Amino acid sequence: MSSTLFTGGRVLDAEAGVLREGLDVLIQDGTIRAVGQNLSADAEKIDLKGKTLMPGLIDCHVHVVAETLNLWANIIAPTSLAALRSARVMEEALQRGFTTLRDLGGADIGLVQGVDEGLIDGPRLVICGKGLTTTGGHADLRPRTDDRPTMMHERLGSMGYIVDGVDDCRKVAREMIKGGAKFIKIMANGGVSSPNDPIESIQFSRDEIRAIVEEAENAGIYVSAHVYTDAAIRRCAELGVHSLEHCNLITPETAKIAADKGCIAVPTLVAYEALHLEGKRFGFGETEFAKIDTVRKGGLKSLEIMRDAGLPMAFGSDLLGELRSYHCMEFELLAKVLTPAEIIRSATTIGARLCQMEGKIGVIAEGAHADLVVVDGNPLEDITRLMSDGTHLPLIMRGGQMFKNTLN
């Protein structure tokens, strides 16, 4: 692979929240080999002309197999077709500057390898396999009259896997780990898109969650939980769940407990905003809108609560199907509460910790993957530079490979 030397720009230190002037960045064989002043190398030189060089963005809550908002249509699609559609979803995300995606249910090792082998021009992918759900739980999309025993979890387009009882939880968690999962996802609370469970329903027994947590820890990984209500969040934190998805209805006391336990939260405000704007067009009724309004109204307040409690937050979107066009709106919503530096940290260094790739992604440092974007402007002063679907990103690189370059 050819070498690249970036000069003449400002390097964004995401952890410190500052721009570093006068630094060159040398890329060789897909890795950042050096960061320093006046570097010289036999490499293609790119003069950034004062633009900002920053780490590629990390979205820690996506579903790349949910190509349409009709979730049952995703499930029944042939796996080969679902894979091709997923590739398109991933390619779109990369062009917005997201060089790593953490998939929360659906994507498999084949999509991971498709990126690694260059078959998909997408972000690197961190997977959990299928999201584990109880019968009637959040990822059980069967209507009440459908008593078939499974939800076609063998299909790529299915995001969930129905499990009941401690033994079944252990077995399926082990199946996910064998299949390449880097964490295990459970549905521990009711949800918006599922037909049979109110938001406040608490799912999985304590023993079931303990068993899944033990299996994950035995494999050196962790458990992530879909949670909205304070009771569900606190229960998961106390049982050893590490990643808390959504958290819209969290209280200060629970946020402090989660922070003390070392948890990381992943708010996904844009998912509910997009559903609020587009739900009627896609056939959502009064029941669904009532759920949407409940979690949407608590979203911004939850950001304040988690920030003040010291609970780290990673960037997430959770947009399904046609709603993914709202991807970059998450920056706008976060900016109502958080500073640009806090938002950038959530989409870089904190995301890297949650992907268990700290020091490898989300940072511009020697030895890290060359996942980089060039920004026309200073996103620490103007977070809108990261919006508009990559309009303000003239260069996007993942693993040392250019996927966009309009600098010249």
Residue, then its C-alpha position, 0 to 999 in steps of 0.5 A: m500500500s502506498s504511503t501518504l504524508f499530510t502536511g500544512g493542516r491542524v491535527l485535532d486531539a479529540e481527547a484534549g479537545v484542541l487543535r495541534e498546529g504544525l504537525d505532519v502525519l505519516i501513513q504507511d501500510g494502513t497505519i499511522r507511522a509518525v506524528g510530528q514536525n517537519l516529517s520527511a518520507d518517500a510518500e504522496k504529500i497532501d497539503l491540507k492548506g489549514k484544514t482540520l485533520m481528525p480521527g474518523l467518526i465512530d457510530c456505536h449504535v447502528h443496524v446495517v441490515a435494517e435497510t428498510l423501516n419495514l423490519w419484517a421485510n428485512i427478515i424475509a429478504p434472501t440473505s444474499l440480497a440483505a448483504l448487498r443492501s447492507a453494503r449500501v448502508m455501510e457505504e453511505a455511512l462511510q461517505r458521511g465520515f464514519t469509519t467505524l460502525r458498531d452494529l447492535g443486532g443483525a450484521d454477521i462475520g461475513l459483512v466484517q470480512g467483506v470490509d476487510e477483504g475490500l469487497i465493501d467500501g464501508p467502515r470497519l464493523v464491530i458486531c454482536g451477532k443477533g440481539l438476544t430477546t425474550t419471547g414477546g420482547h423488544a426484538d420479537l417482531r412477531p404479531r400476537t397471532d404468530d405462534r411460530p417458534t422462531m423469528m427466522h434468526e438464521r436470516l441476515g436481515s433478522m436483528g433478533y434471536i429469541v431465547d428463554g431460560v438460563d441454559d438457552c441464554r448461555k447456549v446462544a451467547r456462546e453461538m454469538i461469540k463463536g460467530g465473531a461477536k465482540f460483545i453480546k446485545i440483550m433487549a432488557n426493556g420494552g421498545v418503540s418498534s416492537p409490537n407486544d411490549p410497552i416501554e416500561s416492561i422489564q425483560f429477562s430475569r436476573d439469572e438470565i442476565r447474570a448468565i449472559v454477563e458471565e459468558a461474555e466475561n469468560a470470553g473477554i467481552y461485555v454485554s450491551a443492553h437496550v434500556y429506556t426506563d430507570a428501573a431497567i437501567r439500574r438493574c442492568a448496571e447492577l448485574g454487570v452490563h457494561s454498555l447501556e443503549h438509549c437511557n432516555l428515562i434515567t435518573p441522576e441516582t442511577a446515572k451515578i451508579a452506572a458511572d461508578k460501575g464503569c458503564i458507558a451509555v449510548p444515547t440515540l436521540v435522532a432515532y426518535e426525532a426521525l420517527h416523530l417526523e416521518g412515522k405517519r408516512f410509514g404507517f405508525g399509529e397512536t400506540e407507536f407515537a405514544k411510545i415515541d413521545t415518551v422516550r423523545k421527551g426524556g432524551l435531552k434531559s438524559l444528556e444533562i443527567m449523564r454528563d453531570a453524573g460523569l457517565p461517559m457517552a458514546f455517539g449512536s444513531d439507531l436509525l432504521g431503513e429510510l430514516r438513515s438520511y437523518h444520520c447527521m442530525e444526531f450532532e445537531l441534537l447533541a449540541k443542544v446540551l453538549t459542547p462540540a468537544e464533548i460531542i467529538r469525544s463521544a464519536t471518537t475516543i469514547g466510541a473507541r473504548l466501547c469498541q475495545m479498540e482504544g488507541k487503534i481508532g478514534v485517535i491520531a497517534e503512532g500505531a493507530h489505524a489510519d482512519l482519518v477525515v479532513v474537515d473544511g473548518n474547525p468542528l470544535e468551534d462549529i459542529t455543523r462541519l460534521m453534518s450535511d452528509g459529509t459535504h464539509l469533509p473533502l477527504i475520507m480515509r479508512g485503513g490508509q485507503m482513500f474513499k473520498n478526496t476532493l482536495n485537489 
